[in-house]
Structures are given as C-alpha cells and as structure tokens.
Amino acid sequence: MTTMMEEYDSSLALAASGSLRAFNDAGVLHAADVHVASRLTAMLGETDESVALACALVVRAARSGSVCLDLTAVRDEAGDDGAGLPWPDQDGWLAALNASPLLGPPHPLRLEDTRLYLDRYWQEEKQVERDLRARAGQPPPVIADEAALHAALHRLFPDASYDEQRAAADTAVRQWTTVLSGGPGTGKTTTVAGLLALLAEQAEKAGDRRLRVALAAPTGKAAARLEQAVRHEMMSDRFSPQDTSRLGGFNARTLHMLLGRRPDSSTRFRHNRDNRLPHDVVVVDETSMVSLTMMARLLEAVRPQTRLILVGDPYQLASVEAGAVLADLVDGLVAGGHVNAAELRTSHRFGSEIGVLASAVRENRPADVLTLLRDGGERVHFVEEDDPRETLRAALLPGVLAIREAAEAGDADHALAALENHRLLCAHRDGPWGVERWNRTVERWITEETDDPLWDTWYVGRPVLVTANDYGLGIYNGDVGVTVRRSDGTLRVHINSSRGRLDFSPARLGNVQTLHAMTIHKAQGSQATEVTVLMPGEESRLLTRELFYTAITRAEDRVRIVGSEDAVRVALGRQALRATGLRQRLTGEDTELRGLT
Ligand SMILES: Nc1ncnc2c1ncn2[C@@H]1O[C@H](COP(=O)(O)OP(=O)(O)OP(=O)(O)O)[C@@H](O)[C@H]1O
C-alpha cells in the first residue's frame, strides 16, 4: 500500500508497474527515468518490459554523466541497490532490444555491441570520432624550417628540467591534434607558451601572416588563469622580444564565447561546420571539464588545418555533463595510433608534499596517502577530530576577517587578494558537510567575533561565487568577488572576471552564492594558495578517488584534509565510473566501463 510519505516522494513513479516499478522502488531508477521510458515505449508501441527497463536505465546513465549504458556492466554497477531485482537475462535482453521499434526510425535509442545510447549522444560520439580520425588522417603539418625549430626548442626549453616539455612541444608542432596531459604543476602552461612561440616563428619562416591564436577554457575563471599564466611565461627571459612581438595580443575566452553563443540555443553555436573558426591554433585548457557535447561542437568548428591543443589532467573529475572526453582521448587517440603522446609527468610546482600526495591518491596507495596526510610536513595537514569546528575556526577565521577588514576599508585589491589565499571545499551542497551549512558556520563565527549580526544577504566582506554566465554583465560561472564598502557607505561587489576587474551594485547580481565554502565540482579550473577539504561521510556517493584528487590539487601551497581515515580509504577505493564508447571507437576495442585510471 502506498503510504503518505510515498505520495509526496518525487523520486517515486506511482503509475509504474512491473520491472520499472520494482527498480524504482529499490531506488535504482528515478521517477524521471521511468516517465521517459514509459512515454517512449507507449509512443512506439513497445510492450516488452525489458526494453522499457533498458530505456529507463540509459536515461539514468546519462543523468549521472555516462554517455551510454553498458548492458553487461549495469547490474554490477547498481551494487546493493540492484540486488534481488528482476534483471533480464543478458542474451534475451539484447535480442529484445535488437527487435525493438525503439531502435528503428526515428531512432530514439541506438545499440552498438552491448552499449545502448540515447540518439543524441550516439550522434555526438560518432561525430567526435569521425572528426578526430579525419584530422589525424591528413598529411602532417609542414615544418618550414627544421633548423630554426631545433634551435627554438632548445632556447625555449633550455635545460634537462625541460626535457619532457621540449619533447611534448616537438610532438605538438608535428601534428594537427595534441592532447597535452599532466597533473598540477607539471608545466602544461609553460609548454603551451613555448609551443605558441615555436608556431609563430614557423609561420614567419613560411612567409605566412601572423599566427591567429585562440585560448579557451570551459569556465571564465579557468580562461583567465590560462591567459595570465601564458602572459607570465612570455615575460620570462627564455622568450626573446621577437617571440613576444610575433605572438602579438591574445585573450583567453570561455569555450562558449569562442564558439559564439546563440540566443536561440545552448548547444549550438555561431561557429560550426559551415562557419569555421578562423584561428591557426586553438588551445583549450582544463579539457577534463569539457563534455562530449562541447567537444563535438568544438571539433566541428575548427578547420581541419587548425592545430588543436587539448590541455588537461585526465585524472580530475570529468565534466558536469555527460562524457569523460579527456580521459578517453588520452587513451584512445594514442593507443589507436592516431597521434603521438604529449604527456608531462614531473611536477615543478610543489617540489614536495602536495604533488607526492596527489600521485599517491591517483595511484590508489592508501598506506602512503595516510602516512603523507599524517606526517606530510608543513604543507599537508590531516584533521581527524570528531568535531573539528574549533580547530577550523582557529585556522580559518583570521583569513575571513582579513577579507572583511580590507572590504570595510574599501580596499578591493586587498580583499580580493585575501580571498585567493584560501578555499574551503565541500563534496556536497547540503547536509552536515555541505556548502550551505559551512557558509552559515563561517557567518556565525564572524558574528561572534565582530558582534555584527549580518542580517542582510549582502554584508561587507561577503565573498561570492558567480554561478552562471552573464554575458551582459561580462561575468562568468566560476568568477569570484568580494562585497566592499565605498566611502559613501554603499556596497559594491568587485569581481575578478576574465574581462578584468568589474564592480556592480549588489542588486544587479542574480546568480551568485556566498563563497566562504564551495563545492569541489565548482572549484575545478581554479586554485588557491591554501585549501581545506571537508571530506563527506563514508556513506556519501560522491566520495571517489577523482573527487579527492581534484580537491587536493586545487591547492597551490598547502592543503588541510578534514575527515576520517575511513572516508579517505573509501574515497581511494571508489572510482567515478562513466560508461562511454569513445575510447573503444578510437582504438577499435570492445566495450568496457570507463574508469579514469
Ligand atoms: N622545466 C621547469 N623547470 C622549473 N620550473 C618549471 C619548469 N616548467 C614549469 N616550471 C614552473 O613550475 C610552475 C608550474 O608550471 P605551469 O604553470 O606551466 O604548470 P601547469 O601544468 O600548467 O600547472 P597547473 O595545471 O597546476 O596550472 C610554474 O611556476 C613554472 O614557472
């Protein structure tokens, strides 16, 4: 019998019956999955329950970031929730699907081996494969002057510490598509800057016009970091004045801006196969955050003879939307023989603890991780207390008050600089270890310390995170800012955007959140000097190795992990699995569930 609670539980599909009902009751399927499956099967006259189940499961898979449903793995992947449910037998399931009208026109579903796709993702994955194969199949770029290239490689990447980067740049010059992969501080940006100088010189030697370069990243914050880092590199004495003048000016933009946003669509852009981007080189940073859909749009917009440099760390969390594109490309393009690898392994930033810790996490070495957390030296701290609030208050409040003090004095520069010193990262938005709770906790600390009750949403020193692109205002998802008092007493919010420093009246800002704490997902693409990571409880489904790795690697200098040994062990033992077919398409291998290691 349906209880009162169930009637109000939006995850339950009360009209469902049979398998769909059983899977929904067990929590494997959400009501939305069941509704899509019920409507599609009804529309196309499909009565087989196992097909309806597969359809609901493929919708569920897409919701959690998979591009397809691997019919051979879904039962294991459902874990305890799936135990005792009426799973169809494998062969019968495949036969029912193959005979189903859902695989016929208008093809809402596509089946490939044992991978079941929603049509949109199938189309996008095939297009990405086709475009990448076509790019790799062309004759390689012509090197105008090998001797000059050799000399420039040794000038821009001078000594043995640059060996990996020199080799990566040499590889990238000689192919149309390069995936430049490496962990934090391995010198990816340094390599990009040197590579651009090499390409600009080669363009000059070939008598071509000035190289047209596009720098892009999935978020405004990541784009701004890329531009700043490349400019910083170009100031180094490895760059000659000619290198700098050959490259001229460039700005980094979000991928959406590069491709040209269209008011009528969020997934189609002004630049596409019929209106390609004009650039000779397109560099995309933080490619791990790029979804399959965005990669499809990017690949159709770049000219075949544009060098495409995809930069990123394949061990980080994948995109919020479906796909694990960077990890698939790192494996698929190289293993498939389409391109040569350009991988950087040596960290130059943290000579020490954080880089070593990140490697131990990536390689799933729990004993080493725990030893490093407990005896990691000055840069790594492990807070294992049951109630860490007092420890955190003592550690974090001085930084929070420094932002407030600068903001109260109207000093936006210092307030923003102080904001970059520290990030408090949570896995979840809600719950005891979530962003909401910790934002309120920090606000309570401020009140206790200053007697300011912080009645208003907008208060002096309120740090904010922009949560949606606002093209009118020129601020983008991921930009951060601080609320500062002006001399006339009014408040202005100063935001570090990829267009530079902007300030607004608080009333103009809609999509912002308080930034005393933020989610690890939202922190992708940014870093802070010091990072505190609040590990969720062991029961959290978000707790994965990739989440932990991404959180740690947001720290430039110091990291503090707050949680239990059990939570650390659970995180290491669990990978964020996404079913995709891109790697197999590029290598010609069989289906498998995609892990990111
Ligand atoms: N070969 C090298 N020898 C010494 N220092 C280097 C070398 N390459 C880069 N660095 C320095 O190491 C730091 C990290 O380099 P870079 O920013 O290029 O790495 P990255 O992989 O882009 O980092 P992240 O992804 O974390 O932003 C920089 O301060 C850079 O100047």
The ligand as an ORCA input file, in Angstrom:
! r2SCAN-3c Opt
* xyz 0 1
  N      61.065     22.797    -16.526
  C      60.819     23.572    -15.489
  N      61.728     23.805    -14.548
  C      61.466     24.559    -13.476
  N      60.286     25.166    -13.250
  C      59.311     24.985    -14.154
  C      59.515     24.179    -15.311
  N      58.373     24.172    -16.013
  C      57.487     24.923    -15.339
  N      58.050     25.415    -14.219
  C      57.395     26.258    -13.214
  O      56.508     25.395    -12.495
  C      55.277     26.048    -12.220
  C      54.131     25.265    -12.844
  O      54.232     25.332    -14.248
  P      52.934     25.504    -15.155
  O      52.075     26.600    -14.640
  O      53.390     25.585    -16.563
  O      52.250     24.093    -14.869
  P      50.772     23.608    -15.192
  O      50.867     22.161    -15.501
  O      50.156     24.478    -16.224
  O      50.085     23.830    -13.801
  P      48.543     23.783    -13.380
  O      47.842     22.824    -14.227
  O      48.607     23.339    -11.973
  O      48.087     25.190    -13.532
  C      55.416     27.452    -12.761
  O      55.834     28.291    -11.712
  C      56.513     27.341    -13.812
  O      57.220     28.547    -13.982
*
